[in-house]
């Protein structure tokens, strides 16, 4: 249990460090860092599934929803919240081990680890695209309904 809280704390601190490098100031500094903590919390909540690809997918959906909501509240681009939020989910270890197996000539492990890392990255991308598309569709429908009401 303490490992969960430490991971969330480290995610928050890592997000804060990244936002400082990107010159975010004021309330955006904290608000954008919270996205990574939310994502990691959802990632750990779905650990019962035993599938880290699904965990990454649902965590990315949570981060994307948070990013869309906060961008509307703060009147800033979604990417400010999205990039910082997704950083803890990026499969850096998988990329490292994929390249290590490639360099060492361990082709079966290279393919296995490479595909696994590719699927995690794909789950992250699909989660972002799914939420972004739903939000965009919602606002288009809302705009077309409001046009019809005016007529």
C-alpha positions in Angstrom: 0.0 0.0 0.0 2.8 2.4 0.8 4.3 1.6 -2.6 1.1 2.9 -4.2 1.3 6.2 -2.3 5.0 6.6 -3.0 4.4 6.0 -6.7 1.7 8.6 -6.8 3.9 11.1 -4.9 6.8 10.4 -7.3 4.4 10.9 -10.2 3.3 14.2 -8.8 6.9 15.4 -8.2 8.0 14.2 -11.7 5.1 16.1 -13.2 6.1 19.2 -11.2 9.7 19.0 -12.5 8.5 18.6 -16.1 6.2 21.6 -15.8 9.0 23.7 -14.4 11.2 22.8 -17.4 8.3 23.7 -19.7 7.9 27.1 -18.0 4.4 26.6 -16.7 3.6 29.0 -13.9 0.9 29.6 -11.3 -2.0 27.2 -10.9 -1.1 25.3 -14.1 2.0 24.0 -12.4 0.0 22.0 -9.9 -3.1 21.3 -12.0 -1.2 19.7 -14.8 0.9 17.6 -12.5 -2.2 16.2 -10.9 -3.1 14.5 -14.2 -0.2 12.0 -13.8 -1.3 11.2 -10.3 -4.8 10.5 -11.4 -3.6 8.3 -14.2 -1.3 6.3 -12.0 -4.2 5.9 -9.5 -6.4 4.5 -12.2 -3.6 2.3 -13.4 -3.2 0.8 -10.0 -7.0 0.4 -9.5 -7.2 -1.7 -12.7 -4.3 -3.9 -11.5 -6.8 -6.7 -10.7 -7.2 -7.2 -14.4 -3.6 -8.5 -14.6 -3.2 -6.9 -18.0 -1.0 -3.8 -18.1 -2.2 -2.9 -21.6 -5.7 -2.5 -20.3 -4.4 -0.7 -17.3 -2.6 1.8 -19.5 -5.7 2.2 -21.7 -8.1 3.1 -18.8 -5.5 5.3 -17.1 -5.1 7.2 -20.4 -8.8 7.6 -20.7 -8.9 9.1 -17.1 -6.0 11.4 -17.9 -7.6 12.5 -21.2 -11.0 13.3 -19.5 -9.2 15.2 -16.8 -7.2 17.1 -19.5 -10.3 18.0 -21.5 -12.1 19.2 -18.4 -9.2 21.3 -17.0 -8.5 22.8 -20.4 -12.0 24.1 -20.5 -11.8 25.4 -16.9 -8.4 27.1 -17.3 -9.0 28.1 -21.0 -5.7 26.6 -22.0 -4.8 23.9 -24.6 -5.4 20.3 -23.7 -1.8 19.3 -24.4 -0.6 21.2 -21.4 -2.4 18.7 -19.1 -2.2 15.7 -21.4 1.5 15.5 -21.9 2.3 15.9 -18.3 -0.4 13.4 -17.3 0.7 10.7 -19.7 4.4 10.8 -18.8 4.2 8.3 -15.9 2.6 5.8 -18.2 5.2 5.9 -21.0 6.8 2.5 -21.2 10.4 3.6 -20.9 11.6 0.4 -19.3 10.0 -1.6 -22.1 11.8 0.5 -24.7 15.1 0.1 -22.8 14.8 -3.7 -22.6 13.7 -3.9 -26.2 16.9 -2.2 -27.4 19.0 -4.2 -24.9 17.6 -7.5 -26.4 18.2 -6.2 -29.9 21.8 -5.2 -29.2 22.5 -8.5 -27.4 21.1 -10.5 -30.3 18.3 -12.1 -28.3 15.8 -11.9 -31.1 12.8 -13.8 -29.5 12.9 -11.6 -26.4 13.4 -8.5 -28.6 10.2 -9.3 -30.6 8.3 -10.2 -27.4 9.3 -7.1 -25.5 9.0 -4.9 -28.5 5.4 -6.0 -29.3 4.4 -5.6 -25.6 5.9 -2.1 -25.5 4.2 -1.3 -28.9 0.8 -2.4 -27.5 1.2 -0.3 -24.4 2.0 2.7 -26.5 -0.9 1.9 -28.8 -3.3 1.7 -25.8 -2.1 5.1 -24.7 -2.6 6.6 -28.2 -6.1 5.0 -28.6 -7.2 6.2 -25.2 -6.2 9.8 -26.1 -7.9 9.6 -29.5 -11.0 8.1 -28.2 -11.7 10.8 -25.6 -10.6 13.6 -27.9 -13.0 12.3 -30.6 -15.9 12.0 -28.3 -15.4 15.5 -26.9 -15.1 16.9 -30.5 -18.2 15.0 -31.5 -20.1 16.3 -28.5 -19.3 20.0 -29.3 -20.2 19.6 -33.0 -23.6 18.1 -32.1 -24.1 20.8 -29.5 -23.3 23.5 -32.1 -25.6 22.0 -34.7 -28.4 21.7 -32.2 -28.0 25.3 -31.2 -28.1 26.4 -34.8 -31.3 24.6 -35.4 -32.9 26.1 -32.3 -32.1 29.7 -33.5 -33.8 29.2 -36.8 
